[in-house]
Amino acid sequence: MVGRRGWVILTKDRQIRSNQIEIVALLKSGAPCFALVAADMTGDEMGASFVRALPHIKQLIRRNAVPFVATVSRSGAVSMLHTQADLIKKVD
């Protein structure tokens, strides 16, 4: 599983935060998820956004129970969207 390996999910799939099937898969993975919020980015721009966000990504992972969903903006700003508790409530 992704979470057991210590991996992080990086995605541009904005539905991951609201799609019931994807939420269940995320809970099973045990991994933190960071979703880009800007849809019109090139691959290079996406990579640069994640690189700028890396210090904040590491901090969020250290301070929060996984899994969770956070957003990453074009500028690299990171915001918690759904905590582990939020995700569990969504499937109950």
Secondary structure as UniProt FT lines:
FT   HELIX           3..5
FT   STRAND          9..11
FT   HELIX           14..17
FT   HELIX           20..29
FT   STRAND          33..36
FT   HELIX           43..63
FT   STRAND          69..72
FT   TURN            74..75
FT   STRAND          78..82
FT   HELIX           84..91
//
